[in-house]
């Protein structure tokens, strides 16, 4: 199936010149619904997305909202173009204009001058923009997208091109779609194509889609799709919900420290030997708020923290000053480094805990001794955009930096001299907030995991040479949000914007995919895929001593811990074809409530 052609240029897509009416009645409608249900239940989500658009039968507001909130304006306009175009009616013209206007504001906030001019001269030339582009309606990027979605939703609901296409698909009685396709075609009279003739066309389309999307699936890997196929612990949290941006296990795995998008730290603690204790949310007295960011040039705030080797203190920032605080008590020791430029990544020197590397919004890196309140060195001139990742190697005595420019740089830690740079070979994508690159050293302190929205790679840090790589499928709008080594570095956990979690070998061979239906929905709603489309992991933390256990920080502010079944202590070959045995009472950190008990589905 051809790759979608995204927005920009003239008038929004000829494919929408004659939007089809919703397939909402009779045999045709049932067939459309059944095909869509088949695609979703078989995890062919990219095919389902294209089927919705190309058939023009159903517009998913949830799918559209997800693109808007992620700032993927090209995807949002491409999806809309299957149902209407800029010349169809005033609501459609306003809709396309608002999408392109929001794209312009996001580009302006990221200070991408050349792209701004392209949007003005190409995407917005059809519209009267003299007063509409002067000031963004809301300064905060994420809040602006929320407000934009509500306005865009109103335009869609009032637009007759979308009439009858906004309702959820009904749940049809389960049946084998291949059996239906195998039924004989019956010739009928009438100028309108009969349902069984329509079905022949759908048959060809679905098989093509399946062939295109299943190439990757022909490789053998485990596919975890139900809660009954893994052990799940959902951490209790009755505090206000905000996106979870950073997670870290501490205290030999008995604590989890988190930082959310409101700038608040949370910590969950387990009692080591108390067999009856469930997880407890311990509320720290310190809340590092995002209000202290005056003068920051970062419109989309970055929330990050780093913990000392002894786990006695941490440094943290949410767009303003950097705060140093004690971990046992959460008492505030000191604040330093006023912005601008805002800190965008923090890393403590692995050999000297009083030395911190501060990646900044202006693409520079500050080496700072916070004990002596002394700037040791400013490293600059080798990144074009803000710094998004830092990692120290004690073996090589280097600091590796990565940026939103998809570039790696190596710095010697003795004299802080620049030792080389390497630009990642990645496709040009509109990944929005996920357009960043992060780095993490393997335990050998030589191999480097590089995480980009469209690519995972393993580098030899000494040579800055790529050894292995894994890229997201070309037709996919799925972006990588985070990835990390397991505690023994025998696996790599990666999370995606579609809610999936991939588990890969150190050579980046995919061994297991955990679908969001496994950890976001209960056993009674395994197939309610639409209910989980908006929630996805933003960060992953690997347990420090249990290699198969990891925690996910989700976009809805929740934290979920996952582990394979006791019967097969591995993610790479879980028993997926038979009902699991009864879950043991005492599984995670000695907690009787630490495993979500589920009843296997009836066969």
GUVEXPA-926038 format. One record per residue (C-alpha): z, x, y. Coordinates in nm, 3 decimals. Layout:
BEGIN
<node <Z, X, Y>>;
...
This chain:
BEGIN
<node <0.000, 0.000, 0.000>>;
<node <-0.093, 0.148, 0.340>>;
<node <0.176, 0.275, 0.569>>;
<node <0.268, 0.040, 0.854>>;
<node <0.119, 0.123, 1.188>>;
<node <0.390, 0.115, 1.451>>;
<node <0.410, -0.008, 1.808>>;
<node <0.268, 0.149, 2.117>>;
<node <-0.065, 0.094, 2.272>>;
<node <-0.224, -0.224, 2.367>>;
<node <-0.135, -0.560, 2.259>>;
<node <0.078, -0.562, 1.956>>;
<node <-0.113, -0.597, 1.633>>;
<node <-0.414, -0.788, 1.532>>;
<node <-0.242, -0.874, 1.209>>;
<node <-0.055, -1.139, 1.401>>;
<node <-0.350, -1.305, 1.569>>;
<node <-0.316, -1.607, 1.346>>;
<node <0.040, -1.628, 1.219>>;
<node <0.061, -1.820, 0.899>>;
<node <0.283, -2.119, 0.873>>;
<node <0.605, -2.087, 0.680>>;
<node <0.564, -2.133, 0.308>>;
<node <0.820, -2.405, 0.302>>;
<node <0.695, -2.685, 0.086>>;
<node <0.553, -2.758, -0.254>>;
<node <0.441, -2.516, -0.519>>;
<node <0.315, -2.261, -0.265>>;
<node <0.653, -2.246, -0.097>>;
<node <0.837, -2.211, -0.425>>;
<node <0.604, -1.932, -0.528>>;
<node <0.663, -1.741, -0.203>>;
<node <1.038, -1.779, -0.242>>;
<node <1.024, -1.673, -0.606>>;
<node <0.821, -1.359, -0.531>>;
<node <1.063, -1.262, -0.255>>;
<node <1.363, -1.324, -0.479>>;
<node <1.203, -1.112, -0.752>>;
<node <1.145, -0.820, -0.510>>;
<node <1.502, -0.831, -0.376>>;
<node <1.669, -0.863, -0.715>>;
<node <1.468, -0.564, -0.841>>;
<node <1.568, -0.354, -0.538>>;
<node <1.212, -0.338, -0.401>>;
<node <1.343, -0.379, -0.047>>;
<node <1.060, -0.201, 0.133>>;
<node <0.812, -0.420, -0.052>>;
<node <1.016, -0.731, 0.037>>;
<node <1.009, -0.628, 0.402>>;
<node <0.631, -0.585, 0.399>>;
<node <0.587, -0.909, 0.202>>;
<node <0.784, -1.102, 0.467>>;
<node <0.567, -0.960, 0.745>>;
<node <0.228, -0.982, 0.576>>;
<node <0.281, -1.331, 0.440>>;
<node <0.422, -1.452, 0.773>>;
<node <0.636, -1.694, 0.575>>;
<node <0.987, -1.576, 0.656>>;
<node <1.132, -1.382, 0.949>>;
<node <1.460, -1.215, 0.860>>;
<node <1.683, -1.206, 1.168>>;
<node <1.918, -0.983, 0.973>>;
<node <1.648, -0.727, 0.905>>;
<node <1.535, -0.747, 1.269>>;
<node <1.892, -0.706, 1.398>>;
<node <1.942, -0.400, 1.184>>;
<node <1.639, -0.232, 1.343>>;
<node <1.757, -0.327, 1.694>>;
<node <2.114, -0.202, 1.644>>;
<node <1.979, 0.125, 1.499>>;
<node <1.749, 0.166, 1.801>>;
<node <1.441, 0.165, 1.577>>;
<node <1.222, -0.015, 1.830>>;
<node <0.893, 0.077, 1.663>>;
<node <1.011, -0.081, 1.338>>;
<node <1.135, -0.391, 1.522>>;
<node <0.801, -0.440, 1.699>>;
<node <0.602, -0.373, 1.382>>;
<node <0.803, -0.639, 1.198>>;
<node <0.761, -0.891, 1.482>>;
<node <0.385, -0.828, 1.496>>;
<node <0.343, -0.998, 1.160>>;
<node <0.438, -1.329, 1.322>>;
<node <0.312, -1.321, 1.680>>;
<node <0.142, -1.102, 1.939>>;
<node <0.173, -1.031, 2.308>>;
<node <-0.098, -1.284, 2.405>>;
<node <0.027, -1.572, 2.191>>;
<node <0.266, -1.734, 2.441>>;
<node <0.508, -1.645, 2.724>>;
<node <0.804, -1.607, 2.484>>;
<node <0.609, -1.358, 2.273>>;
<node <0.505, -1.157, 2.578>>;
<node <0.867, -1.144, 2.694>>;
<node <0.979, -1.049, 2.343>>;
<node <0.739, -0.753, 2.313>>;
<node <0.822, -0.644, 2.667>>;
<node <1.197, -0.643, 2.598>>;
<node <1.150, -0.436, 2.281>>;
<node <0.947, -0.176, 2.469>>;
<node <1.184, -0.183, 2.767>>;
<node <1.480, -0.110, 2.539>>;
<node <1.281, 0.171, 2.378>>;
<node <1.222, 0.315, 2.726>>;
<node <1.592, 0.300, 2.818>>;
<node <1.696, 0.473, 2.493>>;
<node <1.438, 0.746, 2.553>>;
<node <1.558, 0.785, 2.912>>;
<node <1.919, 0.818, 2.794>>;
<node <1.817, 1.096, 2.555>>;
<node <1.640, 1.270, 2.844>>;
<node <1.305, 1.284, 2.665>>;
<node <1.088, 1.298, 2.976>>;
<node <0.751, 1.338, 2.806>>;
<node <0.813, 1.044, 2.575>>;
<node <0.931, 0.835, 2.872>>;
<node <0.597, 0.890, 3.044>>;
<node <0.406, 0.798, 2.726>>;
<node <0.596, 0.470, 2.701>>;
<node <0.532, 0.392, 3.069>>;
<node <0.161, 0.476, 3.053>>;
<node <0.087, 0.320, 2.711>>;
<node <0.344, 0.071, 2.586>>;
<node <0.439, -0.084, 2.921>>;
<node <0.110, -0.073, 3.110>>;
<node <0.037, -0.439, 3.023>>;
<node <0.347, -0.560, 3.201>>;
<node <0.478, -0.585, 3.556>>;
<node <0.757, -0.329, 3.538>>;
<node <0.822, -0.235, 3.900>>;
<node <1.170, -0.390, 3.906>>;
<node <1.253, -0.406, 3.535>>;
<node <1.299, -0.036, 3.462>>;
<node <1.511, 0.079, 3.752>>;
<node <1.856, 0.035, 3.598>>;
<node <1.952, -0.035, 3.236>>;
<node <2.125, -0.374, 3.197>>;
<node <2.420, -0.203, 3.023>>;
<node <2.496, 0.168, 3.049>>;
<node <2.648, 0.214, 2.702>>;
<node <2.362, 0.247, 2.453>>;
<node <2.524, 0.071, 2.156>>;
<node <2.659, -0.216, 2.367>>;
<node <2.318, -0.249, 2.531>>;
<node <2.154, -0.291, 2.189>>;
<node <2.404, -0.560, 2.094>>;
<node <2.326, -0.751, 2.413>>;
<node <1.953, -0.695, 2.363>>;
<node <1.962, -0.849, 2.017>>;
<node <2.122, -1.168, 2.147>>;
<node <1.851, -1.202, 2.413>>;
<node <1.573, -1.121, 2.165>>;
<node <1.715, -1.369, 1.914>>;
<node <1.703, -1.641, 2.178>>;
<node <1.337, -1.565, 2.254>>;
<node <1.252, -1.580, 1.883>>;
<node <1.436, -1.908, 1.826>>;
<node <1.250, -2.072, 2.116>>;
<node <0.910, -1.936, 2.009>>;
<node <0.690, -2.185, 1.820>>;
<node <0.527, -1.894, 1.629>>;
<node <0.858, -1.854, 1.443>>;
<node <0.914, -2.225, 1.384>>;
<node <1.023, -2.295, 1.028>>;
<node <1.040, -1.923, 0.942>>;
<node <1.400, -1.839, 1.030>>;
<node <1.576, -2.019, 0.745>>;
<node <1.720, -1.824, 0.455>>;
<node <1.522, -1.835, 0.132>>;
<node <1.671, -2.082, -0.115>>;
<node <1.816, -1.945, -0.437>>;
<node <1.580, -2.054, -0.714>>;
<node <1.654, -2.086, -1.080>>;
<node <1.616, -1.745, -1.241>>;
<node <1.291, -1.708, -1.430>>;
<node <1.060, -1.429, -1.534>>;
<node <0.796, -1.377, -1.267>>;
<node <0.572, -1.190, -1.505>>;
<node <0.571, -1.491, -1.737>>;
<node <0.463, -1.712, -1.449>>;
<node <0.186, -1.467, -1.359>>;
<node <0.072, -1.479, -1.720>>;
<node <0.023, -1.857, -1.709>>;
<node <-0.340, -1.980, -1.718>>;
<node <-0.501, -2.061, -1.387>>;
<node <-0.590, -2.428, -1.342>>;
<node <-0.889, -2.521, -1.131>>;
<node <-0.814, -2.794, -0.878>>;
<node <-1.020, -2.971, -0.612>>;
<node <-0.963, -2.957, -0.238>>;
<node <-1.049, -2.726, 0.054>>;
<node <-0.697, -2.578, 0.063>>;
<node <-0.642, -2.301, -0.192>>;
<node <-0.423, -2.437, -0.475>>;
<node <-0.085, -2.287, -0.553>>;
<node <-0.204, -2.127, -0.876>>;
<node <-0.495, -1.965, -0.690>>;
<node <-0.251, -1.837, -0.425>>;
<node <-0.042, -1.704, -0.709>>;
<node <-0.330, -1.487, -0.833>>;
<node <-0.349, -1.316, -0.494>>;
<node <0.027, -1.271, -0.485>>;
<node <0.012, -1.129, -0.837>>;
<node <-0.224, -0.854, -0.728>>;
<node <-0.019, -0.779, -0.416>>;
<node <0.313, -0.761, -0.596>>;
<node <0.176, -0.537, -0.870>>;
<node <0.032, -0.301, -0.608>>;
<node <0.363, -0.294, -0.427>>;
<node <0.550, -0.232, -0.749>>;
<node <0.321, 0.054, -0.842>>;
<node <0.359, 0.218, -0.501>>;
<node <0.734, 0.177, -0.479>>;
<node <0.808, 0.255, -0.844>>;
<node <0.661, 0.605, -0.855>>;
<node <0.997, 0.749, -0.766>>;
<node <1.171, 0.511, -1.003>>;
<node <0.980, 0.642, -1.302>>;
<node <1.206, 0.942, -1.291>>;
<node <1.515, 0.865, -1.491>>;
<node <1.833, 0.816, -1.296>>;
<node <2.131, 0.584, -1.315>>;
<node <2.113, 0.270, -1.105>>;
<node <2.451, 0.121, -1.014>>;
<node <2.404, -0.230, -0.877>>;
<node <2.717, -0.428, -0.974>>;
<node <3.087, -0.388, -0.895>>;
<node <3.154, -0.393, -1.270>>;
<node <2.965, -0.064, -1.308>>;
<node <3.209, 0.150, -1.110>>;
<node <3.567, 0.167, -0.987>>;
<node <3.623, 0.053, -0.630>>;
<node <3.912, 0.082, -0.388>>;
<node <3.881, -0.090, -0.052>>;
<node <4.137, 0.054, 0.187>>;
<node <4.346, -0.204, 0.368>>;
<node <4.308, -0.206, 0.744>>;
<node <4.419, -0.483, 0.977>>;
<node <4.349, -0.287, 1.294>>;
<node <4.050, -0.383, 1.517>>;
<node <3.722, -0.297, 1.345>>;
<node <3.499, -0.022, 1.484>>;
<node <3.231, 0.190, 1.321>>;
<node <3.374, 0.467, 1.105>>;
<node <3.227, 0.796, 1.226>>;
<node <3.428, 1.072, 1.051>>;
<node <3.632, 1.091, 0.729>>;
<node <3.824, 1.374, 0.563>>;
<node <4.050, 1.399, 0.262>>;
<node <4.370, 1.601, 0.320>>;
<node <4.695, 1.689, 0.145>>;
<node <4.531, 1.758, -0.193>>;
<node <4.359, 1.421, -0.176>>;
<node <4.667, 1.211, -0.100>>;
<node <4.564, 1.143, 0.262>>;
<node <4.243, 1.027, 0.428>>;
<node <4.203, 1.094, 0.800>>;
<node <3.943, 0.890, 0.988>>;
<node <3.800, 0.864, 1.338>>;
<node <3.622, 0.548, 1.448>>;
<node <3.383, 0.463, 1.731>>;
<node <3.665, 0.341, 1.955>>;
<node <3.810, 0.693, 1.947>>;
<node <4.107, 0.594, 1.730>>;
<node <4.235, 0.805, 1.441>>;
<node <4.361, 0.629, 1.128>>;
<node <4.526, 0.783, 0.826>>;
<node <4.584, 0.640, 0.479>>;
<node <4.857, 0.801, 0.268>>;
<node <4.951, 0.770, -0.098>>;
<node <5.288, 0.860, -0.247>>;
<node <5.219, 1.128, -0.503>>;
<node <5.455, 1.019, -0.779>>;
<node <5.513, 0.653, -0.703>>;
<node <5.329, 0.469, -0.980>>;
<node <5.374, 0.131, -0.811>>;
<node <5.265, 0.224, -0.460>>;
<node <4.937, 0.095, -0.329>>;
<node <4.754, 0.265, -0.044>>;
<node <4.929, 0.237, 0.291>>;
<node <4.766, 0.244, 0.632>>;
<node <4.984, 0.463, 0.846>>;
<node <4.925, 0.398, 1.213>>;
<node <4.953, 0.711, 1.425>>;
<node <5.105, 0.695, 1.768>>;
<node <4.812, 0.890, 1.911>>;
<node <4.489, 0.710, 1.994>>;
<node <4.220, 0.934, 2.137>>;
<node <4.026, 0.689, 2.348>>;
<node <3.671, 0.700, 2.474>>;
<node <3.777, 0.619, 2.828>>;
<node <3.826, 0.987, 2.912>>;
<node <3.459, 1.075, 2.947>>;
<node <3.395, 1.079, 3.320>>;
<node <3.086, 1.277, 3.407>>;
<node <2.968, 1.305, 3.048>>;
<node <2.591, 1.321, 3.012>>;
<node <2.609, 1.180, 2.659>>;
<node <2.515, 0.815, 2.679>>;
<node <2.560, 0.763, 2.306>>;
<node <2.909, 0.899, 2.248>>;
<node <2.976, 1.142, 1.968>>;
<node <3.308, 1.117, 1.785>>;
<node <3.413, 1.421, 1.583>>;
<node <3.714, 1.622, 1.471>>;
<node <3.800, 1.938, 1.279>>;
<node <4.113, 2.025, 1.078>>;
<node <4.282, 2.366, 1.046>>;
<node <4.297, 2.549, 0.710>>;
<node <4.669, 2.477, 0.680>>;
<node <4.611, 2.112, 0.777>>;
<node <4.890, 2.149, 1.030>>;
<node <4.680, 2.047, 1.330>>;
<node <4.340, 1.903, 1.426>>;
<node <4.109, 1.903, 1.725>>;
<node <3.924, 1.587, 1.817>>;
<node <3.696, 1.444, 2.083>>;
<node <3.525, 1.116, 2.166>>;
<node <3.306, 1.209, 2.458>>;
<node <3.572, 1.342, 2.698>>;
<node <3.834, 1.614, 2.669>>;
<node <3.907, 1.788, 2.341>>;
<node <4.254, 1.706, 2.214>>;
<node <4.467, 1.931, 1.994>>;
<node <4.738, 1.747, 1.799>>;
<node <4.984, 1.802, 1.515>>;
<node <4.886, 1.632, 1.193>>;
<node <5.228, 1.567, 1.038>>;
<node <5.350, 1.382, 1.348>>;
<node <5.028, 1.312, 1.540>>;
<node <5.199, 1.443, 1.851>>;
<node <4.966, 1.560, 2.124>>;
<node <4.987, 1.935, 2.188>>;
<node <4.728, 1.987, 2.460>>;
<node <4.391, 1.884, 2.601>>;
<node <4.120, 2.122, 2.712>>;
<node <3.750, 2.152, 2.801>>;
<node <3.665, 1.874, 3.044>>;
<node <3.311, 1.740, 3.018>>;
<node <3.029, 1.753, 3.119>>;
<node <2.865, 1.877, 2.914>>;
<node <3.028, 1.665, 2.643>>;
<node <3.134, 1.816, 2.312>>;
<node <2.907, 1.693, 2.031>>;
<node <3.045, 1.890, 1.734>>;
<node <3.362, 2.088, 1.659>>;
<node <3.420, 2.361, 1.399>>;
<node <3.728, 2.583, 1.357>>;
<node <3.672, 2.947, 1.263>>;
<node <3.746, 2.980, 0.892>>;
<node <3.922, 3.316, 0.947>>;
<node <4.092, 3.259, 1.282>>;
<node <4.220, 2.905, 1.329>>;
<node <4.275, 2.953, 1.701>>;
<node <3.902, 3.005, 1.755>>;
<node <3.688, 2.693, 1.788>>;
<node <3.311, 2.657, 1.813>>;
<node <3.215, 2.366, 2.038>>;
<node <2.863, 2.229, 2.015>>;
<node <2.766, 2.060, 2.339>>;
<node <2.535, 1.796, 2.478>>;
<node <2.338, 2.050, 2.685>>;
<node <2.233, 2.240, 2.365>>;
<node <2.484, 2.524, 2.420>>;
<node <2.772, 2.639, 2.199>>;
<node <3.106, 2.750, 2.340>>;
<node <3.328, 2.991, 2.145>>;
<node <3.678, 2.922, 2.272>>;
<node <4.027, 3.059, 2.203>>;
<node <4.248, 2.759, 2.270>>;
<node <4.570, 2.957, 2.221>>;
<node <4.480, 3.194, 2.504>>;
<node <4.280, 2.928, 2.694>>;
<node <3.993, 3.175, 2.703>>;
<node <3.615, 3.133, 2.671>>;
<node <3.501, 3.411, 2.440>>;
<node <3.126, 3.351, 2.454>>;
<node <2.869, 3.091, 2.548>>;
<node <2.575, 3.077, 2.307>>;
<node <2.262, 2.919, 2.448>>;
<node <1.886, 2.937, 2.471>>;
<node <1.804, 2.866, 2.108>>;
<node <1.833, 2.486, 2.083>>;
<node <1.622, 2.240, 2.277>>;
<node <1.848, 1.938, 2.232>>;
<node <2.218, 1.878, 2.178>>;
<node <2.403, 2.059, 1.902>>;
<node <2.483, 1.825, 1.612>>;
<node <2.622, 2.059, 1.343>>;
<node <2.819, 2.385, 1.304>>;
<node <2.935, 2.575, 0.995>>;
<node <3.111, 2.912, 0.953>>;
<node <3.050, 3.145, 0.656>>;
<node <3.324, 3.396, 0.570>>;
<node <3.095, 3.566, 0.319>>;
<node <2.812, 3.630, 0.565>>;
<node <3.024, 3.645, 0.883>>;
<node <2.790, 3.405, 1.058>>;
<node <2.795, 3.073, 1.234>>;
<node <2.506, 2.838, 1.159>>;
<node <2.423, 2.578, 1.423>>;
<node <2.192, 2.279, 1.397>>;
<node <2.061, 2.047, 1.661>>;
<node <1.890, 1.719, 1.734>>;
<node <1.577, 1.934, 1.770>>;
<node <1.573, 1.980, 1.389>>;
<node <1.633, 2.352, 1.428>>;
<node <1.878, 2.595, 1.265>>;
<node <2.017, 2.902, 1.441>>;
<node <2.225, 3.187, 1.300>>;
<node <2.486, 3.376, 1.502>>;
<node <2.691, 3.682, 1.400>>;
<node <3.065, 3.617, 1.437>>;
<node <3.156, 3.978, 1.527>>;
<node <2.954, 4.008, 1.845>>;
<node <2.817, 3.653, 1.859>>;
<node <2.461, 3.785, 1.869>>;
<node <2.170, 3.557, 1.779>>;
<node <2.029, 3.656, 1.438>>;
<node <1.740, 3.415, 1.400>>;
<node <1.624, 3.053, 1.407>>;
<node <1.428, 2.825, 1.176>>;
<node <1.269, 2.491, 1.256>>;
<node <1.286, 2.229, 0.983>>;
<node <0.957, 2.092, 0.855>>;
<node <1.026, 1.722, 0.900>>;
<node <0.803, 1.427, 0.988>>;
<node <0.804, 1.276, 1.335>>;
<node <1.017, 0.964, 1.302>>;
<node <1.199, 0.720, 1.530>>;
<node <1.539, 0.755, 1.368>>;
<node <1.732, 0.660, 1.682>>;
<node <2.099, 0.750, 1.653>>;
<node <2.032, 0.932, 1.323>>;
<node <1.796, 1.184, 1.483>>;
<node <2.035, 1.472, 1.421>>;
<node <2.082, 1.762, 1.181>>;
<node <2.410, 1.863, 1.014>>;
<node <2.502, 2.162, 0.801>>;
<node <2.764, 2.242, 0.535>>;
<node <2.821, 2.561, 0.334>>;
<node <2.842, 2.565, -0.044>>;
<node <3.159, 2.716, -0.194>>;
<node <2.972, 3.045, -0.238>>;
<node <2.941, 3.057, 0.144>>;
<node <2.575, 3.155, 0.111>>;
<node <2.389, 2.838, 0.022>>;
<node <2.368, 2.585, 0.302>>;
<node <2.322, 2.208, 0.277>>;
<node <2.107, 2.081, 0.565>>;
<node <2.109, 1.707, 0.638>>;
<node <1.836, 1.544, 0.847>>;
<node <1.753, 1.174, 0.883>>;
<node <1.439, 1.219, 0.670>>;
<node <1.528, 1.518, 0.455>>;
<node <1.794, 1.703, 0.257>>;
<node <1.749, 2.076, 0.205>>;
<node <1.930, 2.373, 0.053>>;
<node <1.886, 2.700, 0.243>>;
<node <1.973, 3.060, 0.171>>;
<node <2.169, 3.113, 0.491>>;
<node <2.130, 3.491, 0.483>>;
<node <1.751, 3.458, 0.515>>;
<node <1.731, 3.107, 0.661>>;
<node <1.496, 3.037, 0.371>>;
<node <1.452, 2.689, 0.222>>;
<node <1.517, 2.687, -0.154>>;
<node <1.509, 2.314, -0.236>>;
<node <1.431, 1.997, -0.045>>;
<node <1.429, 1.622, -0.097>>;
<node <1.255, 1.387, 0.145>>;
<node <1.285, 1.012, 0.191>>;
<node <0.977, 0.817, 0.072>>;
<node <0.695, 0.808, 0.327>>;
<node <0.669, 0.430, 0.332>>;
<node <1.042, 0.384, 0.368>>;
<node <1.235, 0.303, 0.683>>;
<node <1.544, 0.433, 0.505>>;
<node <1.718, 0.715, 0.691>>;
<node <1.985, 0.953, 0.570>>;
<node <2.310, 0.898, 0.762>>;
<node <2.525, 1.170, 0.602>>;
<node <2.555, 1.397, 0.300>>;
<node <2.820, 1.629, 0.157>>;
<node <2.890, 1.852, -0.142>>;
<node <3.132, 1.730, -0.405>>;
<node <3.452, 1.934, -0.435>>;
<node <3.307, 2.172, -0.695>>;
<node <2.961, 2.162, -0.536>>;
<node <2.804, 2.040, -0.861>>;
<node <2.676, 1.727, -0.687>>;
<node <2.567, 1.614, -0.343>>;
<node <2.655, 1.267, -0.214>>;
<node <2.409, 1.121, 0.040>>;
<node <2.424, 0.788, 0.226>>;
<node <2.138, 0.586, 0.371>>;
<node <2.078, 0.319, 0.633>>;
<node <1.987, 0.064, 0.364>>;
<node <2.340, 0.092, 0.225>>;
<node <2.248, 0.300, -0.079>>;
<node <2.434, 0.614, -0.187>>;
<node <2.234, 0.881, -0.369>>;
<node <2.394, 1.139, -0.596>>;
<node <2.188, 1.454, -0.636>>;
<node <2.216, 1.782, -0.825>>;
<node <2.257, 2.113, -0.635>>;
<node <1.880, 2.158, -0.669>>;
<node <1.834, 1.816, -0.506>>;
<node <1.719, 1.618, -0.807>>;
<node <1.824, 1.255, -0.779>>;
<node <2.061, 1.160, -1.061>>;
<node <2.214, 0.828, -0.952>>;
<node <2.166, 0.556, -0.691>>;
<node <2.455, 0.327, -0.599>>;
<node <2.326, 0.010, -0.437>>;
<node <2.525, -0.167, -0.164>>;
<node <2.561, -0.470, -0.394>>;
<node <2.790, -0.253, -0.609>>;
<node <3.054, -0.187, -0.344>>;
<node <3.002, -0.452, -0.074>>;
<node <2.985, -0.773, -0.277>>;
<node <3.212, -0.924, -0.540>>;
<node <3.120, -1.009, -0.897>>;
<node <3.032, -1.368, -0.806>>;
<node <2.768, -1.262, -0.555>>;
<node <2.590, -0.970, -0.715>>;
<node <2.250, -1.095, -0.601>>;
<node <2.348, -1.191, -0.247>>;
<node <2.160, -0.894, -0.107>>;
<node <2.121, -1.049, 0.237>>;
<node <2.499, -1.055, 0.277>>;
<node <2.515, -0.675, 0.287>>;
<node <2.205, -0.580, 0.485>>;
<node <2.395, -0.488, 0.802>>;
<node <2.667, -0.275, 0.647>>;
<node <2.594, 0.082, 0.545>>;
<node <2.781, 0.414, 0.518>>;
<node <2.792, 0.637, 0.824>>;
<node <3.003, 0.915, 0.673>>;
<node <3.113, 1.043, 0.331>>;
<node <3.421, 1.244, 0.229>>;
<node <3.442, 1.412, -0.111>>;
<node <3.780, 1.426, -0.285>>;
<node <3.911, 1.787, -0.288>>;
<node <3.997, 1.796, -0.660>>;
<node <3.828, 1.495, -0.826>>;
<node <3.455, 1.579, -0.827>>;
<node <3.343, 1.223, -0.909>>;
<node <3.547, 1.054, -0.637>>;
<node <3.433, 1.005, -0.280>>;
<node <3.507, 0.783, 0.020>>;
<node <3.256, 0.599, 0.238>>;
<node <3.316, 0.521, 0.604>>;
<node <3.115, 0.208, 0.681>>;
<node <2.943, 0.067, 0.986>>;
<node <3.180, -0.231, 0.981>>;
<node <3.483, -0.002, 1.015>>;
<node <3.595, -0.027, 0.653>>;
<node <3.661, 0.258, 0.409>>;
<node <3.567, 0.229, 0.041>>;
<node <3.650, 0.476, -0.236>>;
<node <3.418, 0.495, -0.537>>;
<node <3.456, 0.654, -0.878>>;
<node <3.274, 0.617, -1.213>>;
<node <3.419, 0.409, -1.493>>;
<node <3.690, 0.570, -1.706>>;
<node <3.466, 0.530, -2.009>>;
<node <3.210, 0.775, -1.872>>;
<node <3.358, 1.007, -1.613>>;
<node <3.025, 1.091, -1.452>>;
<node <2.790, 0.937, -1.200>>;
<node <2.489, 1.100, -1.358>>;
<node <2.492, 0.897, -1.680>>;
<node <2.713, 0.586, -1.639>>;
<node <2.696, 0.317, -1.909>>;
<node <2.482, 0.055, -1.741>>;
<node <2.357, -0.142, -2.041>>;
<node <2.684, -0.276, -2.176>>;
<node <2.991, -0.447, -2.027>>;
<node <3.259, -0.199, -1.919>>;
<node <3.591, -0.173, -2.102>>;
<node <3.907, -0.304, -1.932>>;
<node <3.993, -0.092, -1.631>>;
<node <4.309, 0.118, -1.667>>;
<node <4.606, 0.024, -1.455>>;
<node <4.669, 0.371, -1.326>>;
<node <4.351, 0.530, -1.195>>;
<node <4.341, 0.651, -0.838>>;
<node <4.636, 0.858, -0.716>>;
<node <4.883, 0.675, -0.938>>;
<node <4.831, 0.342, -0.764>>;
<node <4.848, 0.024, -0.964>>;
<node <4.643, -0.154, -0.698>>;
<node <4.395, 0.125, -0.649>>;
<node <4.119, -0.020, -0.865>>;
<node <3.942, -0.345, -0.792>>;
<node <3.952, -0.525, -1.127>>;
<node <3.639, -0.724, -1.202>>;
<node <3.542, -0.953, -1.486>>;
<node <3.217, -0.855, -1.659>>;
<node <2.941, -1.109, -1.613>>;
<node <2.882, -1.348, -1.897>>;
<node <2.575, -1.260, -2.099>>;
